[in-house]
């Protein structure tokens, strides 16, 4: 079993909530990790890291979805026992932890006994509410989506998301969840919480879907046909439908139903998902929570797809991007950077290696890496690697208004506009480069200008220090390296709290700096 990680957090007394919960969806373990899920989990990690900088106690959940027809079929195809099959693939997804430098402190596998027990207890609550019943039905079923498909959803008789997979016809007696009963309650939830789903057009999309009428959905499969699932309480002939089981992970990770204290501490929370999960996360799961008498999710962020060279990624086309291989070639923080700065979170984006390398060279190597290298090299050359005695008032920003920039940064981060927040840091990086070109420190040094040159060097060092804190959630390894070059220990600095770290004048007279290696050597 994968080990749960403990992420140390520092709490402070504020009027805001002292806790924060965020979870990704749980990817199916029927294939290797792909860049779409890497983008989802990195964005969630960035949000979690930012909330920790605010002093909050953060619970960050991810994991693997390991039941259902799709998994069962794949295990049989490979001649493996289903449990052995999911164990193998779950390990591949846990490799993303170190590869992408993730900070999750919960890795939920839906085959874990604790999760199985939680799913069964959740079933009992819905059953007690009168929302579970049995009937015979016949449907068209997409194994790829693990969802029923109506004729109106099909394109040329196929699921548009899995056009090469033949639809299955299911004709059997199953248990059903009374989804239709919650149509108005779901509409009320959306109406009363205008920011429940981000972006807004996804909220409008699900509102239209729910308003058009809900059909009760099957929540079990006959064990004789598909045995790989959580046993239905009180009926050995059935196992739970994979979505009913998997969605419960968002609370089973908190120890629900046994650990009510931790559940109450962190739930409700923020969920992130791809647009193909819109219906499941924002309507099915929310109705299930209502049925069980539990609070609805706080917010759901719905991300777009990532295509490759304008085409949907698929194994048959050979264009699937493996994030593990990408990191091996370019480095962790370069990949984390591109997943935010090079892609659009809430709309579909296109990945190409050409775009990745162009972005790497222009932004990371030329703008950022070169800035840090130049400033530290000048500090070594002109002042022996020590912070010079500057003349500006430490309470006054001589070159830029970082206070305003931090306000913009916080606004974007708290509203999950990660690309905009990262761009605030990049605006300061570009301004620093312009500041160097305008002030020409090499000419000041040649003219023995001991009045202006120290101010210029200090302003640059101090701005880089603050930029390193801005990029911490996005590029934690790079942030740590820069702070080390500037003579700081990141963990010790964090203990000072966010307000102290953002205060102008953190670089002290005589503090030793070290140029070190180039952060991002140019490619090609």
JOVENCOR-V24931 format. One record per residue. N is the residue number from 1. OMEGA is omega in whole degrees, 0 to 359 (none if undefined). NEAR is the number of other C-alpha atoms within 8 Angstrom. Layout:
n=N omega=OMEGA near=NEAR
n=N omega=OMEGA near=NEAR
This chain:
n=1 omega=177 near=2
n=2 omega=179 near=6
n=3 omega=173 near=5
n=4 omega=180 near=7
n=5 omega=175 near=7
n=6 omega=179 near=5
n=7 omega=182 near=7
n=8 omega=178 near=4
n=9 omega=181 near=9
n=10 omega=181 near=9
n=11 omega=177 near=8
n=12 omega=181 near=7
n=13 omega=178 near=5
n=14 omega=178 near=6
n=15 omega=178 near=4
n=16 omega=175 near=4
n=17 omega=181 near=7
n=18 omega=182 near=11
n=19 omega=178 near=10
n=20 omega=180 near=13
n=21 omega=174 near=13
n=22 omega=179 near=14
n=23 omega=169 near=13
n=24 omega=165 near=12
n=25 omega=175 near=9
n=26 omega=182 near=9
n=27 omega=173 near=8
n=28 omega=180 near=9
n=29 omega=178 near=12
n=30 omega=179 near=9
n=31 omega=179 near=6
n=32 omega=176 near=9
n=33 omega=178 near=10
n=34 omega=188 near=10
n=35 omega=178 near=11
n=36 omega=178 near=8
n=37 omega=177 near=9
n=38 omega=179 near=11
n=39 omega=180 near=10
n=40 omega=186 near=13
n=41 omega=177 near=10
n=42 omega=178 near=12
n=43 omega=177 near=10
n=44 omega=179 near=12
n=45 omega=179 near=13
n=46 omega=179 near=10
n=47 omega=180 near=11
n=48 omega=180 near=15
n=49 omega=178 near=11
n=50 omega=180 near=11
n=51 omega=176 near=11
n=52 omega=179 near=12
n=53 omega=177 near=10
n=54 omega=178 near=7
n=55 omega=183 near=13
n=56 omega=174 near=15
n=57 omega=189 near=11
n=58 omega=172 near=12
n=59 omega=185 near=13
n=60 omega=185 near=13
n=61 omega=169 near=15
n=62 omega=179 near=13
n=63 omega=183 near=14
n=64 omega=178 near=14
n=65 omega=195 near=11
n=66 omega=179 near=11
n=67 omega=172 near=13
n=68 omega=183 near=12
n=69 omega=184 near=10
n=70 omega=178 near=11
n=71 omega=182 near=14
n=72 omega=179 near=12
n=73 omega=181 near=8
n=74 omega=178 near=9
n=75 omega=180 near=12
n=76 omega=179 near=10
n=77 omega=181 near=7
n=78 omega=178 near=6
n=79 omega=183 near=6
n=80 omega=170 near=9
n=81 omega=183 near=8
n=82 omega=181 near=11
n=83 omega=178 near=6
n=84 omega=179 near=8
n=85 omega=182 near=10
n=86 omega=176 near=12
n=87 omega=181 near=8
n=88 omega=183 near=8
n=89 omega=177 near=12
n=90 omega=179 near=12
n=91 omega=179 near=9
n=92 omega=180 near=10
n=93 omega=179 near=12
n=94 omega=175 near=9
n=95 omega=178 near=8
n=96 omega=181 near=12
n=97 omega=181 near=11
n=98 omega=184 near=7
n=99 omega=182 near=10
n=100 omega=179 near=11
n=101 omega=183 near=9
n=102 omega=184 near=10
n=103 omega=180 near=10
n=104 omega=177 near=13
n=105 omega=174 near=11
n=106 omega=176 near=12
n=107 omega=186 near=13
n=108 omega=171 near=12
n=109 omega=185 near=11
n=110 omega=172 near=13
n=111 omega=177 near=8
n=112 omega=180 near=8
n=113 omega=181 near=6
n=114 omega=179 near=8
n=115 omega=179 near=15
n=116 omega=179 near=12
n=117 omega=180 near=8
n=118 omega=180 near=12
n=119 omega=179 near=14
n=120 omega=178 near=12
n=121 omega=178 near=9
n=122 omega=177 near=10
n=123 omega=182 near=10
n=124 omega=179 near=9
n=125 omega=179 near=11
n=126 omega=179 near=13
n=127 omega=180 near=10
n=128 omega=180 near=7
n=129 omega=182 near=8
n=130 omega=185 near=7
n=131 omega=178 near=10
n=132 omega=180 near=10
n=133 omega=184 near=10
n=134 omega=173 near=8
n=135 omega=176 near=8
n=136 omega=180 near=8
n=137 omega=179 near=9
n=138 omega=183 near=8
n=139 omega=168 near=9
n=140 omega=190 near=11
n=141 omega=176 near=12
n=142 omega=179 near=15
n=143 omega=180 near=11
n=144 omega=179 near=8
n=145 omega=191 near=7
n=146 omega=182 near=12
n=147 omega=171 near=8
n=148 omega=180 near=8
n=149 omega=175 near=11
n=150 omega=181 near=7
n=151 omega=181 near=6
n=152 omega=180 near=4
n=153 omega=186 near=8
n=154 omega=175 near=11
n=155 omega=184 near=7
n=156 omega=177 near=4
n=157 omega=182 near=6
n=158 omega=173 near=12
n=159 omega=182 near=13
n=160 omega=180 near=8
n=161 omega=180 near=5
n=162 omega=187 near=10
n=163 omega=182 near=8
n=164 omega=178 near=5
n=165 omega=179 near=10
n=166 omega=177 near=7
n=167 omega=176 near=10
n=168 omega=175 near=8
n=169 omega=179 near=8
n=170 omega=179 near=9
n=171 omega=184 near=8
n=172 omega=177 near=8
n=173 omega=180 near=9
n=174 omega=168 near=14
n=175 omega=180 near=12
n=176 omega=173 near=13
n=177 omega=185 near=11
n=178 omega=182 near=12
n=179 omega=184 near=12
n=180 omega=181 near=9
n=181 omega=188 near=6
n=182 omega=181 near=9
n=183 omega=183 near=12
n=184 omega=179 near=7
n=185 omega=177 near=7
n=186 omega=179 near=12
n=187 omega=177 near=11
n=188 omega=178 near=8
n=189 omega=181 near=8
n=190 omega=183 near=11
n=191 omega=183 near=7
n=192 omega=181 near=6
n=193 omega=187 near=7
n=194 omega=178 near=7
n=195 omega=181 near=7
n=196 omega=179 near=10
n=197 omega=176 near=13
n=198 omega=6 near=12
n=199 omega=185 near=9
n=200 omega=184 near=8
n=201 omega=174 near=7
n=202 omega=175 near=11
n=203 omega=179 near=12
n=204 omega=181 near=8
n=205 omega=182 near=8
n=206 omega=176 near=12
n=207 omega=179 near=10
n=208 omega=180 near=8
n=209 omega=182 near=8
n=210 omega=182 near=12
n=211 omega=181 near=9
n=212 omega=178 near=6
n=213 omega=182 near=8
n=214 omega=175 near=9
n=215 omega=176 near=7
n=216 omega=183 near=9
n=217 omega=181 near=8
n=218 omega=179 near=9
n=219 omega=176 near=13
n=220 omega=174 near=12
n=221 omega=177 near=12
n=222 omega=182 near=13
n=223 omega=180 near=11
n=224 omega=179 near=6
n=225 omega=183 near=6
n=226 omega=188 near=12
n=227 omega=189 near=9
n=228 omega=180 near=11
n=229 omega=179 near=11
n=230 omega=180 near=11
n=231 omega=176 near=10
n=232 omega=180 near=12
n=233 omega=175 near=8
n=234 omega=179 near=4
n=235 omega=183 near=7
n=236 omega=181 near=9
n=237 omega=185 near=7
n=238 omega=169 near=13
n=239 omega=183 near=16
n=240 omega=170 near=13
n=241 omega=192 near=12
n=242 omega=183 near=11
n=243 omega=179 near=9
n=244 omega=179 near=10
n=245 omega=189 near=13
n=246 omega=183 near=10
n=247 omega=181 near=9
n=248 omega=180 near=12
n=249 omega=183 near=12
n=250 omega=176 near=9
n=251 omega=178 near=10
n=252 omega=179 near=13
n=253 omega=180 near=12
n=254 omega=180 near=10
n=255 omega=177 near=12
n=256 omega=6 near=11
n=257 omega=185 near=8
n=258 omega=185 near=5
n=259 omega=183 near=9
n=260 omega=180 near=9
n=261 omega=180 near=6
n=262 omega=178 near=9
n=263 omega=181 near=12
n=264 omega=181 near=7
n=265 omega=189 near=7
n=266 omega=183 near=12
n=267 omega=9 near=10
n=268 omega=183 near=9
n=269 omega=181 near=12
n=270 omega=177 near=12
n=271 omega=173 near=12
n=272 omega=184 near=14
n=273 omega=172 near=14
n=274 omega=185 near=11
n=275 omega=177 near=9
n=276 omega=178 near=5
n=277 omega=186 near=9
n=278 omega=183 near=13
n=279 omega=184 near=9
n=280 omega=186 near=9
n=281 omega=189 near=12
n=282 omega=179 near=11
n=283 omega=181 near=12
n=284 omega=182 near=10
n=285 omega=181 near=10
n=286 omega=177 near=12
n=287 omega=177 near=11
n=288 omega=178 near=9
n=289 omega=178 near=11
n=290 omega=180 near=10
n=291 omega=182 near=11
n=292 omega=179 near=10
n=293 omega=181 near=7
n=294 omega=181 near=7
n=295 omega=176 near=8
n=296 omega=177 near=8
n=297 omega=180 near=11
n=298 omega=184 near=8
n=299 omega=178 near=11
n=300 omega=177 near=14
n=301 omega=183 near=11
n=302 omega=183 near=15
n=303 omega=177 near=13
n=304 omega=178 near=12
n=305 omega=172 near=10
n=306 omega=177 near=12
n=307 omega=179 near=12
n=308 omega=182 near=13
n=309 omega=176 near=7
n=310 omega=180 near=6
n=311 omega=175 near=6
n=312 omega=180 near=7
n=313 omega=177 near=12
n=314 omega=180 near=8
n=315 omega=182 near=7
n=316 omega=177 near=4
n=317 omega=179 near=7
n=318 omega=183 near=7
n=319 omega=178 near=8
n=320 omega=180 near=11
n=321 omega=179 near=9
n=322 omega=183 near=10
n=323 omega=179 near=10
n=324 omega=179 near=8
n=325 omega=179 near=7
n=326 omega=179 near=11
n=327 omega=180 near=13
n=328 omega=183 near=8
n=329 omega=189 near=6
n=330 omega=182 near=8
n=331 omega=185 near=9
n=332 omega=186 near=11
n=333 omega=176 near=12
n=334 omega=179 near=12
n=335 omega=178 near=11
n=336 omega=179 near=12
n=337 omega=185 near=11
n=338 omega=180 near=12
n=339 omega=176 near=10
n=340 omega=187 near=13
n=341 omega=184 near=10
n=342 omega=181 near=10
n=343 omega=177 near=10
n=344 omega=189 near=11
n=345 omega=192 near=10
n=346 omega=174 near=8
n=347 omega=178 near=8
n=348 omega=180 near=11
n=349 omega=180 near=11
n=350 omega=177 near=10
n=351 omega=169 near=11
n=352 omega=179 near=8
n=353 omega=178 near=6
n=354 omega=178 near=6
n=355 omega=180 near=9
n=356 omega=184 near=11
n=357 omega=176 near=9
n=358 omega=180 near=8
n=359 omega=178 near=11
n=360 omega=184 near=13
n=361 omega=184 near=11
n=362 omega=186 near=9
n=363 omega=185 near=9
n=364 omega=183 near=12
n=365 omega=187 near=14
n=366 omega=186 near=11
n=367 omega=189 near=12
n=368 omega=182 near=10
n=369 omega=180 near=13
n=370 omega=178 near=10
n=371 omega=182 near=12
n=372 omega=181 near=10
n=373 omega=181 near=11
n=374 omega=185 near=8
n=375 omega=180 near=11
n=376 omega=177 near=13
n=377 omega=178 near=9
n=378 omega=178 near=10
n=379 omega=178 near=14
n=380 omega=185 near=13
n=381 omega=186 near=8
n=382 omega=186 near=8
n=383 omega=175 near=10
n=384 omega=178 near=7
n=385 omega=179 near=12
n=386 omega=177 near=12
n=387 omega=184 near=15
n=388 omega=177 near=10
n=389 omega=184 near=7
n=390 omega=185 near=9
n=391 omega=184 near=7
n=392 omega=175 near=7
n=393 omega=184 near=6
n=394 omega=179 near=7
n=395 omega=184 near=6
n=396 omega=178 near=7
n=397 omega=184 near=11
n=398 omega=188 near=6
n=399 omega=186 near=6
n=400 omega=177 near=5
n=401 omega=183 near=7
n=402 omega=179 near=7
n=403 omega=177 near=6
n=404 omega=180 near=7
n=405 omega=178 near=9
n=406 omega=178 near=8
n=407 omega=177 near=8
n=408 omega=180 near=10
n=409 omega=180 near=13
n=410 omega=179 near=9
n=411 omega=181 near=8
n=412 omega=182 near=12
n=413 omega=182 near=12
n=414 omega=178 near=7
n=415 omega=174 near=6
n=416 omega=174 near=7
n=417 omega=190 near=9
n=418 omega=180 near=10
n=419 omega=180 near=10
n=420 omega=179 near=9
n=421 omega=179 near=13
n=422 omega=180 near=13
n=423 omega=175 near=9
n=424 omega=178 near=11
n=425 omega=182 near=11
n=426 omega=174 near=8
n=427 omega=178 near=8
n=428 omega=176 near=10
n=429 omega=180 near=13
n=430 omega=179 near=9
n=431 omega=177 near=8
n=432 omega=179 near=11
n=433 omega=176 near=10
n=434 omega=179 near=8
n=435 omega=178 near=9
n=436 omega=182 near=9
n=437 omega=181 near=7
n=438 omega=185 near=6
n=439 omega=176 near=8
n=440 omega=181 near=8
n=441 omega=179 near=10
n=442 omega=177 near=6
n=443 omega=177 near=7
n=444 omega=179 near=12
n=445 omega=180 near=11
n=446 omega=180 near=7
n=447 omega=180 near=6
n=448 omega=179 near=6
n=449 omega=182 near=9
n=450 omega=180 near=7
n=451 omega=183 near=8
n=452 omega=185 near=8
n=453 omega=179 near=11
n=454 omega=178 near=12
n=455 omega=181 near=11
n=456 omega=181 near=10
n=457 omega=180 near=14
n=458 omega=180 near=12
n=459 omega=180 near=11
n=460 omega=179 near=10
n=461 omega=182 near=12
n=462 omega=178 near=12
n=463 omega=177 near=10
n=464 omega=178 near=10
n=465 omega=181 near=13
n=466 omega=175 near=10
n=467 omega=181 near=11
n=468 omega=176 near=13
n=469 omega=177 near=9
n=470 omega=184 near=10
n=471 omega=183 near=12
n=472 omega=181 near=14
n=473 omega=185 near=12
n=474 omega=186 near=10
n=475 omega=188 near=12
n=476 omega=180 near=11
n=477 omega=179 near=8
n=478 omega=177 near=11
n=479 omega=180 near=12
n=480 omega=180 near=12
n=481 omega=182 near=8
n=482 omega=179 near=11
n=483 omega=176 near=13
n=484 omega=178 near=10
n=485 omega=180 near=11
n=486 omega=176 near=11
n=487 omega=181 near=10
n=488 omega=169 near=9
n=489 omega=187 near=9
n=490 omega=183 near=9
n=491 omega=178 near=6
n=492 omega=180 near=8
n=493 omega=180 near=10
n=494 omega=182 near=10
n=495 omega=180 near=7
n=496 omega=182 near=9
n=497 omega=189 near=10
n=498 omega=182 near=10
n=499 omega=179 near=7
n=500 omega=182 near=7
n=501 omega=181 near=12
n=502 omega=182 near=7
n=503 omega=181 near=7
n=504 omega=176 near=9
n=505 omega=180 near=8
n=506 omega=175 near=8
n=507 omega=185 near=10
n=508 omega=179 near=7
n=509 omega=177 near=9
n=510 omega=180 near=8
n=511 omega=183 near=9
n=512 omega=174 near=9
n=513 omega=184 near=13
n=514 omega=185 near=10
n=515 omega=179 near=9
n=516 omega=182 near=5
n=517 omega=177 near=4
n=518 omega=184 near=8
n=519 omega=184 near=8
n=520 omega=178 near=7
n=521 omega=180 near=7
n=522 omega=176 near=8
n=523 omega=174 near=6
n=524 omega=none near=2
